[in-house]
Amino acid sequence: ESSGLIISRRLRIHTIALEVATSARHVYQSAQSDVILSILQHKIVRASLDEGIAEGRLLLQDWLVILTSHYNEHYGVAVFGPSATSAHLDVTFSRCEALQQLPRLVYALLQSPLLS
């Protein structure tokens, strides 16, 4: 029985143009801490399954140290290298509101049953 109707699947694609960040500061300012934590959690779980919980904890701690050092370097708070003098680091990301929650979220993840 033919009713003359044709069933077809269609894929609707929407494209948008976004501005490209011109500096690391723009990337830091547009970061979303909940998205970053979600990606980190997946990475840490995979590392914990493959290499053990201790390695997952170390990976998370290293990630936070690297983020903090890059942030301080890009914001001119501290200079790292052989000729660097001691400087006070901004570990609270006071110049970047988008990142201010990350240290607390990472600490919570380190204290969670997932990594104990």
N, C-alpha and C positions, 0 to 999 in steps of 0.2 A: 504494500500500500504506500503510495508516494504522495506526500502532501505538498511537495514543491519547496520544502524548507531544507536549507543546507546548514549543517552544524559545522562551525569552524572555530578554532582557537586563535585568539589574537593576543599579541604581546604589545603592551603599550609602554613605550620608552619615553621617559622625561629626561631632558638634559638641562643642566643649569651651569652657568659660568660662575666660578668663584675666583676671588682675587688670590694671587699667590703671595705668600708672606715674603716680605722684603728683608727681614732680619730674624734672628733667633728670638729677639724680644717679642715680636709679633706672634711667633709660634707659642711662646710661653704664655702670653696674654690670652690666647684663644684656646688654651688647653682645657679639657673637661676632666676633672679629677675622677668622676665616677667611671668614665670610659677608660681612662688610664688604668684605674684599679681593676676593672673587669679584665682588660687585656693582661695585666700583670698576674692576676689570679690564675688565668688559664695557663700562662707560661710557667708559673710556679708549680701548679698541679702536675703539669707534664714533666717538669724537672724532678719533682718529688717521686713520681711513679718510675721514671727512668733511672734516677741516680740516688734516690733516697731523700728523706725529709731534711736531713742536715744540709744537703746540697741546695735544696729549694730555699731554705732559710738564708743561706749564704748568698744565693743569687739575688734574693729580694733586698738584703742589706747592701750588697754591692751596687744594685741599681739605684737605691736612694742616695748613696754616697756619690755616685757618678752624676746623677741629676743635680745634686746640691753643688758640686764643684763646677759643673758647666754653667749653672745658673749664676753662681758668684762670679765666674769669669766673664760671662756675657754682660752682666750688669755692672762690671767694673768694681765690684766689691773687693775682690781678691785677685791676685796674680799668682799663678803657679809656675814653677820652674826652678832652675838652679839659682837664679839671681833674686828669687822672691824673698821678701822679708815676712815676718809673721804678721798676719792680718786677722781681723775679726771676721768670721764667716757669718753670713745671713742664713741660718738654718731654718728660719720660719717663713722664708719667701715673702718678706714684708713688702717688697716692691711689686709683687705679682699676686694679686688676689686669687687668680684662677688656680694657683698651685698651693695656696696656704693650707688646704685640708690634707694634702698628700702625706706629710709626715705622720699625722695622727692615724690616717687610714692604713698606712703601711705598718705602723706600730700595732694597730688592732689586728691586722692580718697575721703579724708575727706572733701575737698572743692567742690567736684563735686555735681551736682544736684541730684545724686543718694542718697546722705546722707544729703541733706539739707531740 
